[in-house]
Amino acid sequence: MIMFPNAKINLGLNITSKRSDGYHNLETIFYPIPLEDALEVHEAKNSNDKYKLYQSGNTIEGNVETNLVIKAYKLLDSIYSLPPLEIYLHKYIPSGAGLGGGSADAAFMLKLLNKKFSLEITTNKLEEYAASLGADCAFFIENKPTYAEGIGNIFSPISISLKDYQLYLIKPNVFVSTKDAFAYIKPQTPMHDLRETATLPIETWKELMVNDFEISVFKQHPILTDIKNELYNQGAIYAAMSGSGSSIFGIFDKVAELPTLDINSAFVFTSKL
């Protein structure tokens, strides 16, 4: 059985307060995009190993045990005693890009195993399992536009559609650590209500919707500022960094000519939304 875990972008991201546990409360809107990995599993007949992971595509840092796909399998195996598996993961979504690739892989692994082995796990329970793997993993269970609060783990539905627009996404050869992204963050009450802003015409978002991480990340990596500005120069209706970076996306009208940005070693993805 095969599934295609997709990425997400953040439409606005506000850091609202510092928590007593050291984390930060935030608000954001997760929006799914058609940038996909591929995840396939087969039962491993007569195998002495509980699982084997075969990886292709982009390099994944860390060992097999820390891979979220394996953590998802081990979680369900501890509850439902799953058979040994051969797992194939092709990575196309770039890592360290603020696109949720690893989280998507984990959530889709839960959904794939639920379907393949007829486990009959409810959506709410799948979200609970996903949340235990990572703060934004649960978003990918229902995989539809969502307003998120807390540490990105408290969800509310939001009615928003970008289906009449085009996406231009670029990730330069820049790595942004979570620690560095928080370096200059000062939590504050947002000037504009994010949920209300999202219901306004997209042409107003440029002035009303922000990603607070841009303050610190752009100081450390000026190329990201240049990319965002150039997307606006070339006709983007709205442009922003996704998550804590380092990918920058622009949303264009459905009939607009998409730009060509000449950045060495950059990952570029374009698609209709």
Phi, psi and omega per residue, in radians:
M1 nan 2.462 -3.097
I2 -2.264 2.505 3.018
M3 -2.359 2.880 -3.065
F4 -2.195 1.545 3.138
P5 -1.080 2.278 -3.099
N6 -1.848 2.831 3.139
A7 -1.520 3.090 3.046
K8 -2.382 2.788 2.915
I9 -2.098 2.814 3.072
N10 -1.807 2.108 3.023
L11 -1.612 1.664 -3.051
G12 1.339 2.553 3.082
L13 -2.739 1.988 -3.116
N14 -1.975 2.259 3.034
I15 -1.606 1.939 -2.921
T16 -1.722 -0.479 -3.122
S17 -2.918 2.778 3.058
K18 -1.656 2.345 -3.095
R19 -1.613 2.799 3.122
S20 -1.186 -0.378 3.139
D21 -1.532 0.096 3.107
G22 1.660 -0.277 3.092
Y23 -1.445 3.061 3.103
H24 -2.057 2.483 2.953
N25 -1.426 2.496 -3.118
L26 -2.492 2.981 2.936
E27 -2.419 2.467 -3.122
T28 -2.783 2.961 3.008
I29 -2.086 2.027 3.042
F30 -1.439 2.309 3.106
Y31 -2.295 2.128 -3.108
P32 -1.248 2.505 3.092
I33 -2.252 2.716 -3.033
P34 -1.479 0.710 2.989
L35 -1.706 2.095 -2.854
E36 -2.259 2.541 2.827
D37 -1.597 3.128 3.019
A38 -2.267 2.336 -3.092
L39 -2.316 2.149 -3.086
E40 -2.348 2.462 3.107
V41 -2.310 2.561 3.056
H42 -2.390 2.536 3.021
E43 -1.146 2.385 3.140
A44 -1.687 1.701 -3.102
K45 -1.202 2.402 3.067
N46 0.957 0.626 -3.127
S47 -1.720 2.477 3.061
N48 -1.540 -0.168 -3.140
D49 -1.764 2.465 3.108
K50 -1.177 -0.541 3.139
Y51 -2.784 2.688 2.953
K52 -2.329 2.287 -3.130
L53 -1.900 2.147 3.091
Y54 -1.930 2.112 -3.065
Q55 -1.975 2.515 3.060
S56 -2.511 3.034 -3.118
G57 1.417 -2.445 -3.125
N58 -1.088 2.525 3.106
T59 -1.190 2.408 3.098
I60 -1.907 2.145 3.141
E61 -1.265 2.687 3.091
G62 1.602 3.005 -3.138
N63 -1.589 3.025 -3.056
V64 -1.039 -0.678 -3.056
E65 -1.105 -0.460 -3.119
T66 -1.587 -0.089 3.125
N67 -1.175 2.295 -3.076
L68 -1.125 -0.478 3.067
V69 -1.110 -0.760 3.119
I70 -1.191 -0.692 3.092
K71 -1.074 -0.662 3.106
A72 -1.138 -0.768 3.108
Y73 -1.077 -0.816 -3.089
K74 -1.139 -0.586 3.096
L75 -1.084 -0.888 -3.124
L76 -1.252 -0.581 3.113
D77 -1.097 -0.622 -3.133
S78 -1.182 -0.351 -3.105
I79 -1.791 -0.694 -2.986
Y80 -1.975 0.038 3.106
S81 0.897 1.159 -3.112
L82 -1.315 2.745 3.084
P83 -1.311 2.894 3.055
P84 -1.059 2.552 -3.060
L85 -2.308 2.599 2.839
E86 -1.774 2.173 -3.029
I87 -2.060 2.228 -3.135
Y88 -2.034 2.130 -3.124
L89 -2.181 2.034 3.048
H90 -1.823 2.064 -3.080
K91 -1.661 2.071 3.025
Y92 -2.046 -0.611 3.070
I93 -1.129 2.151 -3.112
P94 -1.184 2.562 3.102
S95 -1.479 2.785 3.121
G96 1.053 0.605 -3.045
A97 -2.050 -0.073 -3.067
G98 1.296 0.440 -3.064
L99 -1.917 -0.064 3.055
G100 1.274 0.463 -3.074
G101 -1.045 -0.841 3.137
G102 -1.128 -0.679 3.104
S103 -1.119 -0.709 3.113
A104 -1.106 -0.753 3.133
D105 -1.030 -0.750 -3.139
A106 -1.118 -0.822 -3.116
A107 -1.125 -0.730 -3.141
F108 -1.207 -0.517 3.053
M109 -1.112 -0.743 3.084
L110 -1.051 -0.790 -3.121
K111 -1.170 -0.679 -3.132
L112 -1.124 -0.835 -3.134
L113 -1.134 -0.661 3.101
N114 -1.050 -0.735 -3.124
K115 -1.316 -0.795 -3.053
K116 -1.100 -0.683 -3.059
F117 -1.855 0.247 3.065
S118 0.840 0.902 -3.081
L119 -1.363 -0.317 3.104
E120 1.018 0.683 3.076
I121 -1.378 2.302 -3.121
T122 -1.245 2.821 3.108
T123 -1.034 -0.765 3.139
N124 -1.061 -0.700 -3.137
K125 -1.237 -0.684 3.068
L126 -1.035 -0.718 3.107
E127 -1.122 -0.652 3.096
E128 -1.115 -0.808 3.102
Y129 -1.078 -0.776 -3.105
A130 -1.091 -0.736 -3.125
A131 -1.072 -0.512 3.132
S132 -1.270 -0.274 3.134
L133 -1.605 -0.454 -3.128
G134 3.101 2.640 -2.983
A135 -1.008 -0.721 -3.073
D136 -1.785 0.101 3.139
C137 -1.059 -0.678 -3.039
A138 -1.102 -0.472 3.107
F139 -0.961 -0.665 -3.020
F140 -1.343 -0.088 3.076
I141 -1.185 -0.949 3.067
E142 -1.493 -0.529 2.944
N143 1.046 0.864 3.092
K144 -2.455 2.824 -3.076
P145 -0.857 2.285 -2.988
T146 -2.515 2.380 2.986
Y147 -1.556 2.214 -3.059
A148 -2.090 2.438 3.098
E149 -2.244 -2.929 -3.110
G150 1.167 -2.296 3.040
I151 -1.672 0.381 -3.086
G152 1.707 0.327 -3.022
N153 -2.141 0.020 3.090
I154 -1.922 2.035 -2.936
F155 -1.928 2.531 2.988
S156 -2.385 2.456 3.103
P157 -1.172 2.626 3.082
I158 -2.470 2.379 -3.099
S159 -1.592 1.786 -3.137
I160 -2.668 2.419 3.128
S161 -2.453 2.344 3.090
L162 -2.008 0.449 -3.006
K163 -1.141 -0.314 3.128
D164 -1.654 0.253 -3.083
Y165 -2.141 2.946 3.101
Q166 -1.978 2.605 3.127
L167 -1.946 2.322 2.951
Y168 -2.127 2.045 -3.087
L169 -2.141 2.363 3.137
I170 -2.396 2.332 3.047
K171 -2.131 1.888 3.090
P172 -1.265 3.049 -3.126
N173 -1.394 1.156 -3.102
V174 -2.289 2.309 3.089
F175 -1.884 2.283 3.113
V176 -2.069 2.049 3.071
S177 -1.404 2.655 3.115
T178 -1.047 -0.691 3.125
K179 -1.043 -0.795 -3.138
D180 -1.152 -0.626 -3.129
A181 -1.103 -0.570 -3.137
F182 -1.525 -0.012 -2.970
A183 -0.964 -0.735 -3.065
Y184 -2.007 0.283 -3.097
I185 -1.281 2.305 3.006
K186 -2.136 1.789 -3.119
P187 -0.959 2.462 3.134
Q188 -2.793 2.809 3.061
T189 -1.241 2.216 -3.104
P190 -1.056 2.564 3.106
M191 -1.216 -0.530 -3.101
H192 -2.243 2.438 3.110
D193 -1.186 2.098 -3.034
L194 -1.113 -0.730 -3.128
R195 -1.126 -0.690 3.103
E196 -1.188 -0.735 3.136
T197 -1.037 -0.699 -3.098
A198 -1.122 -0.378 3.133
T199 -1.526 -0.172 3.135
L200 -1.403 2.859 3.071
P201 -0.958 2.458 -3.063
I202 -1.032 -0.427 3.135
E203 -1.113 -0.336 3.136
T204 -1.560 -0.225 -3.026
W205 -1.097 -0.601 -3.079
K206 -0.962 -0.643 -3.087
E207 -1.602 -0.338 -2.977
L208 -1.986 -0.419 -3.030
M209 -1.870 2.285 -3.100
V210 -2.329 2.806 2.937
N211 -2.024 1.908 -3.060
D212 -1.049 -0.447 3.131
F213 -1.146 -0.395 -3.126
E214 -1.056 -0.531 -3.116
I215 -0.999 -0.873 -3.094
S216 -1.447 -0.730 -3.049
V217 -1.195 -0.693 -3.136
F218 -1.150 -0.556 3.075
K219 -1.103 -0.653 -3.084
Q220 -1.464 -0.450 -3.082
H221 -2.371 1.407 -3.077
P222 -0.998 -0.405 3.131
I223 -1.047 -0.515 -3.141
L224 -1.209 -0.642 3.033
T225 -1.066 -0.776 -3.129
D226 -1.070 -0.723 -3.128
I227 -1.134 -0.810 -3.140
K228 -1.057 -0.792 3.135
N229 -1.081 -0.691 -3.112
E230 -1.206 -0.613 3.071
L231 -1.077 -0.720 3.072
Y232 -1.163 -0.712 3.129
N233 -1.044 -0.538 -3.084
Q234 -1.709 0.254 2.941
G235 1.890 0.129 3.115
A236 -1.080 2.423 3.058
I237 -1.368 -0.667 3.086
Y238 -2.550 2.419 3.112
A239 -2.447 2.548 -3.108
A240 -2.880 2.882 2.951
M241 -1.445 2.531 3.111
S242 -1.643 2.245 3.121
G243 1.014 -2.367 3.105
S244 -1.652 0.261 3.062
G245 1.589 3.021 0.278
S246 -1.964 0.378 3.115
S247 -1.485 2.542 3.084
I248 -2.098 2.358 3.126
F249 -2.165 2.661 3.019
G250 -2.206 2.452 3.083
I251 -1.860 2.194 -3.048
F252 -2.085 2.732 3.045
D253 -1.056 2.654 -3.061
K254 -1.074 -0.418 -3.122
V255 -1.821 0.057 -3.092
A256 -1.270 2.652 3.021
E257 -1.475 2.124 -3.091
L258 -1.286 2.559 -3.081
P259 -1.292 2.916 2.982
T260 -2.158 1.917 -3.122
L261 -1.777 2.176 -3.077
D262 -1.614 1.582 3.136
I263 -2.222 2.096 -3.106
N264 -1.063 2.442 3.074
S265 1.073 0.435 -3.128
A266 -1.605 2.552 2.984
F267 -1.645 2.266 -3.104
V268 -2.201 2.359 3.089
F269 -2.386 2.289 3.074
T270 -2.257 2.550 -3.118
S271 -2.950 2.789 2.900
K272 -1.331 2.557 3.134
L273 -1.649 nan nan
